[in-house]
């Protein structure tokens, strides 16, 4: 790869490092069945995010009921505002 300026080299290095870090921090994981990839794991924060397709069509109270022990979403919780930002 040929660069025409030092700013090009610096930009390439920054973007490469950023891209590498982002790819290392997010991975897919299975939830209920092998290959379903319904969990996204952020390896930097340790948080696991359930795919929104699982709760599609539910309203807040419906999901709240599914979070109860023994229900479909047992062990999950709503993300806090700080975790989303």
N, CA, C and O atoms as a CHARMM CRD file, in Angstrom:
* protein
*
  340
    1    1 UNK  N      0.84700  -1.17100   0.00000 PROA 1      0.00000
    2    1 UNK  CA     0.00000   0.00000   0.00000 PROA 1      0.00000
    3    1 UNK  C      0.89400   1.23600   0.00000 PROA 1      0.00000
    4    1 UNK  O      1.82600   1.33100   0.79800 PROA 1      0.00000
    5    2 UNK  N      0.61400   2.17000  -0.88300 PROA 2      0.00000
    6    2 UNK  CA     1.40600   3.38200  -1.00500 PROA 2      0.00000
    7    2 UNK  C      0.63000   4.55500  -0.42600 PROA 2      0.00000
    8    2 UNK  O     -0.55500   4.72300  -0.71300 PROA 2      0.00000
    9    3 UNK  N      1.30100   5.37000   0.39500 PROA 3      0.00000
   10    3 UNK  CA     0.67800   6.54400   0.99700 PROA 3      0.00000
   11    3 UNK  C      1.27300   7.79700   0.37400 PROA 3      0.00000
   12    3 UNK  O      2.47500   7.85400   0.11600 PROA 3      0.00000
   13    4 UNK  N      0.43400   8.80200   0.12900 PROA 4      0.00000
   14    4 UNK  CA     0.90200  10.03300  -0.48100 PROA 4      0.00000
   15    4 UNK  C      1.25200  11.09100   0.54100 PROA 4      0.00000
   16    4 UNK  O      1.81000  12.12800   0.18500 PROA 4      0.00000
   17    5 UNK  N      0.93800  10.85500   1.79800 PROA 5      0.00000
   18    5 UNK  CA     1.27600  11.83500   2.82300 PROA 5      0.00000
   19    5 UNK  C      1.34600  11.15900   4.18300 PROA 5      0.00000
   20    5 UNK  O      0.84800  10.05100   4.37900 PROA 5      0.00000
   21    6 UNK  N      1.97600  11.85600   5.11000 PROA 6      0.00000
   22    6 UNK  CA     2.02900  11.30800   6.46500 PROA 6      0.00000
   23    6 UNK  C      0.65500  11.31500   7.10500 PROA 6      0.00000
   24    6 UNK  O      0.36300  10.46300   7.94500 PROA 6      0.00000
   25    7 UNK  N     -0.20400  12.26900   6.72200 PROA 7      0.00000
   26    7 UNK  CA    -1.55400  12.27100   7.28700 PROA 7      0.00000
   27    7 UNK  C     -2.31200  11.02600   6.83800 PROA 7      0.00000
   28    7 UNK  O     -3.14400  10.50400   7.58100 PROA 7      0.00000
   29    8 UNK  N     -2.03200  10.55300   5.64200 PROA 8      0.00000
   30    8 UNK  CA    -2.65300   9.31900   5.16100 PROA 8      0.00000
   31    8 UNK  C     -2.20400   8.12000   5.97300 PROA 8      0.00000
   32    8 UNK  O     -3.00400   7.23600   6.28000 PROA 8      0.00000
   33    9 UNK  N     -0.93100   8.08900   6.32000 PROA 9      0.00000
   34    9 UNK  CA    -0.39000   7.00000   7.14000 PROA 9      0.00000
   35    9 UNK  C     -1.02600   7.03300   8.52800 PROA 9      0.00000
   36    9 UNK  O     -1.43200   5.99800   9.05600 PROA 9      0.00000
   37   10 UNK  N     -1.10800   8.22000   9.11000 PROA 10     0.00000
   38   10 UNK  CA    -1.69300   8.35300  10.44300 PROA 10     0.00000
   39   10 UNK  C     -3.15900   7.95700  10.42900 PROA 10     0.00000
   40   10 UNK  O     -3.60500   7.21800  11.30800 PROA 10     0.00000
   41   11 UNK  N     -3.91600   8.43300   9.45100 PROA 11     0.00000
   42   11 UNK  CA    -5.33600   8.08800   9.35300 PROA 11     0.00000
   43   11 UNK  C     -5.51500   6.58400   9.20600 PROA 11     0.00000
   44   11 UNK  O     -6.37700   5.99300   9.85800 PROA 11     0.00000
   45   12 UNK  N     -4.70800   5.96400   8.35500 PROA 12     0.00000
   46   12 UNK  CA    -4.78900   4.51600   8.16400 PROA 12     0.00000
   47   12 UNK  C     -4.51400   3.77900   9.47900 PROA 12     0.00000
   48   12 UNK  O     -5.22600   2.83500   9.82200 PROA 12     0.00000
   49   13 UNK  N     -3.49400   4.20500  10.20400 PROA 13     0.00000
   50   13 UNK  CA    -3.13500   3.55800  11.47200 PROA 13     0.00000
   51   13 UNK  C     -4.25500   3.69800  12.49800 PROA 13     0.00000
   52   13 UNK  O     -4.58900   2.73400  13.18700 PROA 13     0.00000
   53   14 UNK  N     -4.83300   4.88600  12.60200 PROA 14     0.00000
   54   14 UNK  CA    -5.91700   5.11600  13.56500 PROA 14     0.00000
   55   14 UNK  C     -7.13300   4.27300  13.21400 PROA 14     0.00000
   56   14 UNK  O     -7.70900   3.61900  14.08400 PROA 14     0.00000
   57   15 UNK  N     -7.52400   4.28400  11.95000 PROA 15     0.00000
   58   15 UNK  CA    -8.69700   3.50200  11.54400 PROA 15     0.00000
   59   15 UNK  C     -8.46900   2.00800  11.71200 PROA 15     0.00000
   60   15 UNK  O     -9.38200   1.28000  12.10200 PROA 15     0.00000
   61   16 UNK  N     -7.27000   1.55200  11.42200 PROA 16     0.00000
   62   16 UNK  CA    -6.95600   0.13100  11.60200 PROA 16     0.00000
   63   16 UNK  C     -7.03700  -0.27200  13.06400 PROA 16     0.00000
   64   16 UNK  O     -7.60000  -1.31800  13.38900 PROA 16     0.00000
   65   17 UNK  N     -6.48200   0.54300  13.94700 PROA 17     0.00000
   66   17 UNK  CA    -6.51300   0.24600  15.38200 PROA 17     0.00000
   67   17 UNK  C     -7.93700   0.26900  15.89900 PROA 17     0.00000
   68   17 UNK  O     -8.32900  -0.59800  16.68000 PROA 17     0.00000
   69   18 UNK  N     -8.72300   1.25900  15.46800 PROA 18     0.00000
   70   18 UNK  CA   -10.11700   1.35200  15.90400 PROA 18     0.00000
   71   18 UNK  C    -10.90400   0.14300  15.42000 PROA 18     0.00000
   72   18 UNK  O    -11.65300  -0.45900  16.19000 PROA 18     0.00000
   73   19 UNK  N    -10.74500  -0.20900  14.17700 PROA 19     0.00000
   74   19 UNK  CA   -11.45600  -1.34400  13.60700 PROA 19     0.00000
   75   19 UNK  C    -11.08900  -2.62500  14.34200 PROA 19     0.00000
   76   19 UNK  O    -11.96700  -3.43600  14.64100 PROA 19     0.00000
   77   20 UNK  N     -9.82100  -2.82000  14.63700 PROA 20     0.00000
   78   20 UNK  CA    -9.36600  -4.01100  15.34600 PROA 20     0.00000
   79   20 UNK  C     -9.98700  -4.07900  16.73200 PROA 20     0.00000
   80   20 UNK  O    -10.44400  -5.14500  17.14400 PROA 20     0.00000
   81   21 UNK  N    -10.01500  -2.97000  17.46100 PROA 21     0.00000
   82   21 UNK  CA   -10.57100  -2.94900  18.81000 PROA 21     0.00000
   83   21 UNK  C    -12.05900  -3.21900  18.81200 PROA 21     0.00000
   84   21 UNK  O    -12.54400  -3.95500  19.67100 PROA 21     0.00000
   85   22 UNK  N    -12.79400  -2.65200  17.88400 PROA 22     0.00000
   86   22 UNK  CA   -14.23200  -2.86900  17.81500 PROA 22     0.00000
   87   22 UNK  C    -14.53800  -4.33000  17.53300 PROA 22     0.00000
   88   22 UNK  O    -15.42000  -4.91100  18.16500 PROA 22     0.00000
   89   23 UNK  N    -13.82500  -4.92600  16.60100 PROA 23     0.00000
   90   23 UNK  CA   -14.07900  -6.31900  16.25300 PROA 23     0.00000
   91   23 UNK  C    -13.77100  -7.26000  17.40700 PROA 23     0.00000
   92   23 UNK  O    -14.40500  -8.30800  17.53100 PROA 23     0.00000
   93   24 UNK  N    -12.83600  -6.91600  18.22900 PROA 24     0.00000
   94   24 UNK  CA   -12.46500  -7.77100  19.34100 PROA 24     0.00000
   95   24 UNK  C    -13.45700  -7.69100  20.49400 PROA 24     0.00000
   96   24 UNK  O    -13.50000  -8.60300  21.32000 PROA 24     0.00000
   97   25 UNK  N    -14.25200  -6.63100  20.57500 PROA 25     0.00000
   98   25 UNK  CA   -15.09600  -6.40200  21.73800 PROA 25     0.00000
   99   25 UNK  C    -16.49000  -6.99800  21.61200 PROA 25     0.00000
  100   25 UNK  O    -17.15700  -7.18900  22.62900 PROA 25     0.00000
  101   26 UNK  N    -16.94800  -7.29500  20.42200 PROA 26     0.00000
  102   26 UNK  CA   -18.31900  -7.75900  20.21300 PROA 26     0.00000
  103   26 UNK  C    -18.30800  -9.13100  19.54800 PROA 26     0.00000
  104   26 UNK  O    -17.70100  -9.31500  18.49300 PROA 26     0.00000
  105   27 UNK  N    -18.99100 -10.10000  20.18000 PROA 27     0.00000
  106   27 UNK  CA   -19.10400 -11.43300  19.58800 PROA 27     0.00000
  107   27 UNK  C    -20.54500 -11.92400  19.71700 PROA 27     0.00000
  108   27 UNK  O    -21.29000 -11.48000  20.59100 PROA 27     0.00000
  109   28 UNK  N    -20.91900 -12.83500  18.84200 PROA 28     0.00000
  110   28 UNK  CA   -22.24200 -13.45500  18.90800 PROA 28     0.00000
  111   28 UNK  C    -22.14500 -14.74400  19.70000 PROA 28     0.00000
  112   28 UNK  O    -21.11400 -15.41500  19.71000 PROA 28     0.00000
  113   29 UNK  N    -23.24800 -15.07400  20.36500 PROA 29     0.00000
  114   29 UNK  CA   -23.29600 -16.29400  21.15500 PROA 29     0.00000
  115   29 UNK  C    -24.69600 -16.90200  21.03500 PROA 29     0.00000
  116   29 UNK  O    -25.65200 -16.21400  20.67700 PROA 29     0.00000
  117   30 UNK  N    -24.80300 -18.16700  21.33200 PROA 30     0.00000
  118   30 UNK  CA   -26.09400 -18.85700  21.24800 PROA 30     0.00000
  119   30 UNK  C    -26.84800 -18.73300  22.56400 PROA 30     0.00000
  120   30 UNK  O    -26.25000 -18.65200  23.63700 PROA 30     0.00000
  121   31 UNK  N    -28.17000 -18.71900  22.46000 PROA 31     0.00000
  122   31 UNK  CA   -29.00100 -18.61300  23.64900 PROA 31     0.00000
  123   31 UNK  C    -29.70000 -19.92900  23.93200 PROA 31     0.00000
  124   31 UNK  O    -29.33900 -20.62400  24.88200 PROA 31     0.00000
  125   32 UNK  N    -30.68800 -20.28600  23.13300 PROA 32     0.00000
  126   32 UNK  CA   -31.48200 -21.49800  23.38600 PROA 32     0.00000
  127   32 UNK  C    -31.03200 -22.69400  22.54600 PROA 32     0.00000
  128   32 UNK  O    -31.10300 -23.83700  22.99700 PROA 32     0.00000
  129   33 UNK  N    -30.57200 -22.42600  21.32500 PROA 33     0.00000
  130   33 UNK  CA   -30.22300 -23.51700  20.42300 PROA 33     0.00000
  131   33 UNK  C    -28.88600 -23.21900  19.74900 PROA 33     0.00000
  132   33 UNK  O    -28.56200 -22.05800  19.50200 PROA 33     0.00000
  133   34 UNK  N    -28.11700 -24.24800  19.45400 PROA 34     0.00000
  134   34 UNK  CA   -26.85100 -24.02600  18.75700 PROA 34     0.00000
  135   34 UNK  C    -27.08900 -23.30200  17.42800 PROA 34     0.00000
  136   34 UNK  O    -27.93700 -23.70100  16.62900 PROA 34     0.00000
  137   35 UNK  N    -26.32600 -22.23800  17.21300 PROA 35     0.00000
  138   35 UNK  CA   -26.42700 -21.49700  15.96500 PROA 35     0.00000
  139   35 UNK  C    -27.48100 -20.41800  15.93400 PROA 35     0.00000
  140   35 UNK  O    -27.63600 -19.75400  14.90900 PROA 35     0.00000
  141   36 UNK  N    -28.23000 -20.21000  17.03600 PROA 36     0.00000
  142   36 UNK  CA   -29.28000 -19.18300  16.98300 PROA 36     0.00000
  143   36 UNK  C    -28.71300 -17.76000  17.05700 PROA 36     0.00000
  144   36 UNK  O    -29.37100 -16.81600  16.62100 PROA 36     0.00000
  145   37 UNK  N    -27.50700 -17.59600  17.60000 PROA 37     0.00000
  146   37 UNK  CA   -26.83500 -16.28800  17.67800 PROA 37     0.00000
  147   37 UNK  C    -27.73300 -15.18500  18.21400 PROA 37     0.00000
  148   37 UNK  O    -27.71800 -14.07200  17.68900 PROA 37     0.00000
  149   38 UNK  N    -28.50900 -15.46900  19.23900 PROA 38     0.00000
  150   38 UNK  CA   -29.44100 -14.48300  19.79200 PROA 38     0.00000
  151   38 UNK  C    -28.83600 -13.63600  20.90100 PROA 38     0.00000
  152   38 UNK  O    -29.51400 -12.76800  21.45100 PROA 38     0.00000
  153   39 UNK  N    -27.57700 -13.87300  21.23800 PROA 39     0.00000
  154   39 UNK  CA   -26.91600 -13.07800  22.26800 PROA 39     0.00000
  155   39 UNK  C    -25.71900 -12.36800  21.64300 PROA 39     0.00000
  156   39 UNK  O    -24.94100 -12.96800  20.90100 PROA 39     0.00000
  157   40 UNK  N    -25.58800 -11.08600  21.95600 PROA 40     0.00000
  158   40 UNK  CA   -24.40900 -10.31900  21.58300 PROA 40     0.00000
  159   40 UNK  C    -23.63700 -10.05000  22.86400 PROA 40     0.00000
  160   40 UNK  O    -24.18200  -9.50000  23.82100 PROA 40     0.00000
  161   41 UNK  N    -22.37500 -10.43700  22.88000 PROA 41     0.00000
  162   41 UNK  CA   -21.53700 -10.29000  24.07200 PROA 41     0.00000
  163   41 UNK  C    -20.53200  -9.16700  23.83600 PROA 41     0.00000
  164   41 UNK  O    -19.79600  -9.17400  22.84900 PROA 41     0.00000
  165   42 UNK  N    -20.51100  -8.21100  24.74500 PROA 42     0.00000
  166   42 UNK  CA   -19.51400  -7.14700  24.74100 PROA 42     0.00000
  167   42 UNK  C    -18.41100  -7.59600  25.69000 PROA 42     0.00000
  168   42 UNK  O    -18.57700  -7.54800  26.90800 PROA 42     0.00000
  169   43 UNK  N    -17.29200  -8.03100  25.13400 PROA 43     0.00000
  170   43 UNK  CA   -16.22300  -8.57800  25.97700 PROA 43     0.00000
  171   43 UNK  C    -15.51300  -7.50700  26.79400 PROA 43     0.00000
  172   43 UNK  O    -14.85600  -7.82900  27.78400 PROA 43     0.00000
  173   44 UNK  N    -15.63100  -6.23600  26.40000 PROA 44     0.00000
  174   44 UNK  CA   -15.02600  -5.16600  27.19600 PROA 44     0.00000
  175   44 UNK  C    -15.79600  -4.93000  28.48700 PROA 44     0.00000
  176   44 UNK  O    -15.19700  -4.81600  29.55700 PROA 44     0.00000
  177   45 UNK  N    -17.12500  -4.85600  28.39300 PROA 45     0.00000
  178   45 UNK  CA   -17.94400  -4.56700  29.57500 PROA 45     0.00000
  179   45 UNK  C    -18.43500  -5.83300  30.27000 PROA 45     0.00000
  180   45 UNK  O    -18.80100  -5.79400  31.44400 PROA 45     0.00000
  181   46 UNK  N    -18.44400  -6.95100  29.55300 PROA 46     0.00000
  182   46 UNK  CA   -18.96500  -8.19100  30.11200 PROA 46     0.00000
  183   46 UNK  C    -20.47500  -8.32100  29.98800 PROA 46     0.00000
  184   46 UNK  O    -21.05600  -9.29900  30.45900 PROA 46     0.00000
  185   47 UNK  N    -21.12000  -7.33200  29.35200 PROA 47     0.00000
  186   47 UNK  CA   -22.57000  -7.37000  29.20800 PROA 47     0.00000
  187   47 UNK  C    -22.98600  -8.29100  28.07000 PROA 47     0.00000
  188   47 UNK  O    -22.30300  -8.38800  27.05000 PROA 47     0.00000
  189   48 UNK  N    -24.11700  -8.96800  28.26100 PROA 48     0.00000
  190   48 UNK  CA   -24.71700  -9.79000  27.22200 PROA 48     0.00000
  191   48 UNK  C    -26.05200  -9.15800  26.85600 PROA 48     0.00000
  192   48 UNK  O    -26.86100  -8.84500  27.73000 PROA 48     0.00000
  193   49 UNK  N    -26.27700  -8.97400  25.55100 PROA 49     0.00000
  194   49 UNK  CA   -27.49500  -8.33600  25.05500 PROA 49     0.00000
  195   49 UNK  C    -28.30600  -9.36600  24.29300 PROA 49     0.00000
  196   49 UNK  O    -27.80600 -10.00100  23.36400 PROA 49     0.00000
  197   50 UNK  N    -29.57100  -9.53000  24.69300 PROA 50     0.00000
  198   50 UNK  CA   -30.46200 -10.45400  24.00500 PROA 50     0.00000
  199   50 UNK  C    -31.02000  -9.77900  22.76300 PROA 50     0.00000
  200   50 UNK  O    -31.40100  -8.60900  22.80500 PROA 50     0.00000
  201   51 UNK  N    -31.06800 -10.51000  21.66400 PROA 51     0.00000
  202   51 UNK  CA   -31.57100  -9.97300  20.40300 PROA 51     0.00000
  203   51 UNK  C    -33.01700  -9.49600  20.56900 PROA 51     0.00000
  204   51 UNK  O    -33.84200 -10.17900  21.17700 PROA 51     0.00000
  205   52 UNK  N    -33.30500  -8.33400  20.02900 PROA 52     0.00000
  206   52 UNK  CA   -34.64400  -7.75000  20.17300 PROA 52     0.00000
  207   52 UNK  C    -35.73300  -8.58300  19.50700 PROA 52     0.00000
  208   52 UNK  O    -36.90700  -8.44500  19.85000 PROA 52     0.00000
  209   53 UNK  N    -35.36800  -9.43700  18.57100 PROA 53     0.00000
  210   53 UNK  CA   -36.38400 -10.26600  17.91100 PROA 53     0.00000
  211   53 UNK  C    -37.08800 -11.19700  18.89800 PROA 53     0.00000
  212   53 UNK  O    -38.22100 -11.61100  18.65300 PROA 53     0.00000
  213   54 UNK  N    -36.43100 -11.52900  20.00700 PROA 54     0.00000
  214   54 UNK  CA   -37.02400 -12.41800  21.01700 PROA 54     0.00000
  215   54 UNK  C    -38.23200 -11.75900  21.67500 PROA 54     0.00000
  216   54 UNK  O    -39.19900 -12.43800  22.02300 PROA 54     0.00000
  217   55 UNK  N    -38.18000 -10.44100  21.84500 PROA 55     0.00000
  218   55 UNK  CA   -39.26400  -9.73300  22.54900 PROA 55     0.00000
  219   55 UNK  C    -40.15100  -8.92200  21.59600 PROA 55     0.00000
  220   55 UNK  O    -40.97800  -8.13100  22.04900 PROA 55     0.00000
  221   56 UNK  N    -39.99100  -9.11000  20.30300 PROA 56     0.00000
  222   56 UNK  CA   -40.81500  -8.39800  19.32800 PROA 56     0.00000
  223   56 UNK  C    -42.29200  -8.68700  19.57900 PROA 56     0.00000
  224   56 UNK  O    -42.69400  -9.83900  19.74200 PROA 56     0.00000
  225   57 UNK  N    -43.08700  -7.63100  19.60800 PROA 57     0.00000
  226   57 UNK  CA   -44.53100  -7.78600  19.79800 PROA 57     0.00000
  227   57 UNK  C    -44.97800  -7.69500  21.25200 PROA 57     0.00000
  228   57 UNK  O    -46.17500  -7.62300  21.52800 PROA 57     0.00000
  229   58 UNK  N    -44.03900  -7.69900  22.17500 PROA 58     0.00000
  230   58 UNK  CA   -44.38900  -7.58400  23.59300 PROA 58     0.00000
  231   58 UNK  C    -44.35500  -6.11900  24.02100 PROA 58     0.00000
  232   58 UNK  O    -43.57400  -5.33300  23.48400 PROA 58     0.00000
  233   59 UNK  N    -45.17900  -5.75700  24.96400 PROA 59     0.00000
  234   59 UNK  CA   -45.11900  -4.43400  25.56400 PROA 59     0.00000
  235   59 UNK  C    -44.34100  -4.54500  26.88300 PROA 59     0.00000
  236   59 UNK  O    -43.98700  -5.64400  27.31000 PROA 59     0.00000
  237   60 UNK  N    -44.08400  -3.42200  27.50700 PROA 60     0.00000
  238   60 UNK  CA   -43.25700  -3.38300  28.72300 PROA 60     0.00000
  239   60 UNK  C    -43.74800  -4.36400  29.78500 PROA 60     0.00000
  240   60 UNK  O    -42.95300  -5.13700  30.32000 PROA 60     0.00000
  241   61 UNK  N    -45.04200  -4.34600  30.09700 PROA 61     0.00000
  242   61 UNK  CA   -45.57300  -5.22600  31.14500 PROA 61     0.00000
  243   61 UNK  C    -45.46900  -6.69900  30.76300 PROA 61     0.00000
  244   61 UNK  O    -45.24900  -7.55700  31.61900 PROA 61     0.00000
  245   62 UNK  N    -45.62600  -6.98300  29.48500 PROA 62     0.00000
  246   62 UNK  CA   -45.49200  -8.37100  29.02700 PROA 62     0.00000
  247   62 UNK  C    -44.07800  -8.88500  29.19600 PROA 62     0.00000
  248   62 UNK  O    -43.87200 -10.02700  29.60600 PROA 62     0.00000
  249   63 UNK  N    -43.10900  -8.05100  28.88400 PROA 63     0.00000
  250   63 UNK  CA   -41.71100  -8.43400  29.06500 PROA 63     0.00000
  251   63 UNK  C    -41.38700  -8.53900  30.54600 PROA 63     0.00000
  252   63 UNK  O    -40.67400  -9.45000  30.96600 PROA 63     0.00000
  253   64 UNK  N    -41.91000  -7.61200  31.33500 PROA 64     0.00000
  254   64 UNK  CA   -41.66600  -7.64400  32.77900 PROA 64     0.00000
  255   64 UNK  C    -42.10500  -8.99300  33.36800 PROA 64     0.00000
  256   64 UNK  O    -41.41400  -9.55400  34.21800 PROA 64     0.00000
  257   65 UNK  N    -43.23900  -9.50100  32.91900 PROA 65     0.00000
  258   65 UNK  CA   -43.72300 -10.79800  33.40300 PROA 65     0.00000
  259   65 UNK  C    -42.79700 -11.93500  32.97500 PROA 65     0.00000
  260   65 UNK  O    -42.61000 -12.89700  33.72100 PROA 65     0.00000
  261   66 UNK  N    -42.21500 -11.83000  31.77300 PROA 66     0.00000
  262   66 UNK  CA   -41.31700 -12.87500  31.27500 PROA 66     0.00000
  263   66 UNK  C    -39.96100 -12.88500  31.98300 PROA 66     0.00000
  264   66 UNK  O    -39.21600 -13.86000  31.88100 PROA 66     0.00000
  265   67 UNK  N    -39.63700 -11.81000  32.69600 PROA 67     0.00000
  266   67 UNK  CA   -38.37800 -11.73900  33.44000 PROA 67     0.00000
  267   67 UNK  C    -38.45300 -12.46400  34.78600 PROA 67     0.00000
  268   67 UNK  O    -37.42800 -12.64900  35.44200 PROA 67     0.00000
  269   68 UNK  N    -39.63000 -12.86700  35.19800 PROA 68     0.00000
  270   68 UNK  CA   -39.82800 -13.53200  36.48700 PROA 68     0.00000
  271   68 UNK  C    -39.15100 -14.91000  36.50100 PROA 68     0.00000
  272   68 UNK  O    -38.97900 -15.52800  35.45000 PROA 68     0.00000
  273   69 UNK  N    -38.77200 -15.38300  37.68000 PROA 69     0.00000
  274   69 UNK  CA   -38.15100 -16.70900  37.78800 PROA 69     0.00000
  275   69 UNK  C    -39.01500 -17.80300  37.15300 PROA 69     0.00000
  276   69 UNK  O    -40.22300 -17.87500  37.37800 PROA 69     0.00000
  277   70 UNK  N    -38.36200 -18.64600  36.35800 PROA 70     0.00000
  278   70 UNK  CA   -39.04800 -19.75000  35.69600 PROA 70     0.00000
  279   70 UNK  C    -39.70000 -19.37900  34.37100 PROA 70     0.00000
  280   70 UNK  O    -40.18900 -20.25800  33.66000 PROA 70     0.00000
  281   71 UNK  N    -39.71700 -18.10600  34.03000 PROA 71     0.00000
  282   71 UNK  CA   -40.31800 -17.66600  32.77100 PROA 71     0.00000
  283   71 UNK  C    -39.27500 -17.62500  31.65400 PROA 71     0.00000
  284   71 UNK  O    -38.09700 -17.89300  31.89200 PROA 71     0.00000
  285   72 UNK  N    -39.70300 -17.29300  30.44200 PROA 72     0.00000
  286   72 UNK  CA   -38.85100 -17.31100  29.25200 PROA 72     0.00000
  287   72 UNK  C    -37.56600 -16.49800  29.41500 PROA 72     0.00000
  288   72 UNK  O    -36.50100 -16.94100  28.98600 PROA 72     0.00000
  289   73 UNK  N    -37.65000 -15.33200  30.02200 PROA 73     0.00000
  290   73 UNK  CA   -36.49000 -14.44000  30.13500 PROA 73     0.00000
  291   73 UNK  C    -35.86100 -14.45400  31.52700 PROA 73     0.00000
  292   73 UNK  O    -35.19200 -13.49700  31.91600 PROA 73     0.00000
  293   74 UNK  N    -36.07000 -15.51800  32.26600 PROA 74     0.00000
  294   74 UNK  CA   -35.48200 -15.66700  33.60100 PROA 74     0.00000
  295   74 UNK  C    -33.96600 -15.47500  33.51800 PROA 74     0.00000
  296   74 UNK  O    -33.30000 -16.10600  32.69700 PROA 74     0.00000
  297   75 UNK  N    -33.42700 -14.60400  34.36700 PROA 75     0.00000
  298   75 UNK  CA   -31.99500 -14.33900  34.38200 PROA 75     0.00000
  299   75 UNK  C    -31.60100 -13.09600  33.60000 PROA 75     0.00000
  300   75 UNK  O    -30.47500 -12.61500  33.73200 PROA 75     0.00000
  301   76 UNK  N    -32.50200 -12.57600  32.79800 PROA 76     0.00000
  302   76 UNK  CA   -32.24600 -11.34700  32.04000 PROA 76     0.00000
  303   76 UNK  C    -32.82500 -10.16700  32.80700 PROA 76     0.00000
  304   76 UNK  O    -33.59600 -10.35400  33.74800 PROA 76     0.00000
  305   77 UNK  N    -32.45800  -8.96300  32.41300 PROA 77     0.00000
  306   77 UNK  CA   -32.99100  -7.75000  33.01600 PROA 77     0.00000
  307   77 UNK  C    -32.95700  -6.65300  31.96800 PROA 77     0.00000
  308   77 UNK  O    -32.32300  -6.79000  30.92100 PROA 77     0.00000
  309   78 UNK  N    -33.64900  -5.56100  32.26800 PROA 78     0.00000
  310   78 UNK  CA   -33.57400  -4.39600  31.40500 PROA 78     0.00000
  311   78 UNK  C    -32.20700  -3.74000  31.57200 PROA 78     0.00000
  312   78 UNK  O    -31.65100  -3.73500  32.67000 PROA 78     0.00000
  313   79 UNK  N    -31.66900  -3.19200  30.49500 PROA 79     0.00000
  314   79 UNK  CA   -30.42300  -2.43800  30.57100 PROA 79     0.00000
  315   79 UNK  C    -30.68500  -1.10600  31.25400 PROA 79     0.00000
  316   79 UNK  O    -31.76400  -0.52800  31.12100 PROA 79     0.00000
  317   80 UNK  N    -29.69800  -0.63200  31.98100 PROA 80     0.00000
  318   80 UNK  CA   -29.82000   0.69800  32.58600 PROA 80     0.00000
  319   80 UNK  C    -29.51800   1.74500  31.51500 PROA 80     0.00000
  320   80 UNK  O    -28.96300   1.43100  30.46300 PROA 80     0.00000
  321   81 UNK  N    -29.88600   2.98000  31.79600 PROA 81     0.00000
  322   81 UNK  CA   -29.63200   4.06800  30.85100 PROA 81     0.00000
  323   81 UNK  C    -28.13000   4.21100  30.57900 PROA 81     0.00000
  324   81 UNK  O    -27.72700   4.44800  29.44000 PROA 81     0.00000
  325   82 UNK  N    -27.31500   4.07100  31.60300 PROA 82     0.00000
  326   82 UNK  CA   -25.86800   4.19400  31.42800 PROA 82     0.00000
  327   82 UNK  C    -25.27700   3.07800  30.57200 PROA 82     0.00000
  328   82 UNK  O    -24.29300   3.29500  29.86700 PROA 82     0.00000
  329   83 UNK  N    -25.87000   1.88600  30.62800 PROA 83     0.00000
  330   83 UNK  CA   -25.37100   0.77200  29.82200 PROA 83     0.00000
  331   83 UNK  C    -25.70200   0.93900  28.34600 PROA 83     0.00000
  332   83 UNK  O    -25.01500   0.38800  27.48600 PROA 83     0.00000
  333   84 UNK  N    -26.73900   1.69000  28.05500 PROA 84     0.00000
  334   84 UNK  CA   -27.16100   1.86900  26.66400 PROA 84     0.00000
  335   84 UNK  C    -26.33900   2.94900  25.96500 PROA 84     0.00000
  336   84 UNK  O    -26.07400   2.86000  24.76700 PROA 84     0.00000
  337   85 UNK  N    -25.94500   3.95500  26.71400 PROA 85     0.00000
  338   85 UNK  CA   -25.23600   5.08500  26.11300 PROA 85     0.00000
  339   85 UNK  C    -23.85600   4.68500  25.65700 PROA 85     0.00000
  340   85 UNK  O    -23.11700   5.51500  25.12600 PROA 85     0.00000
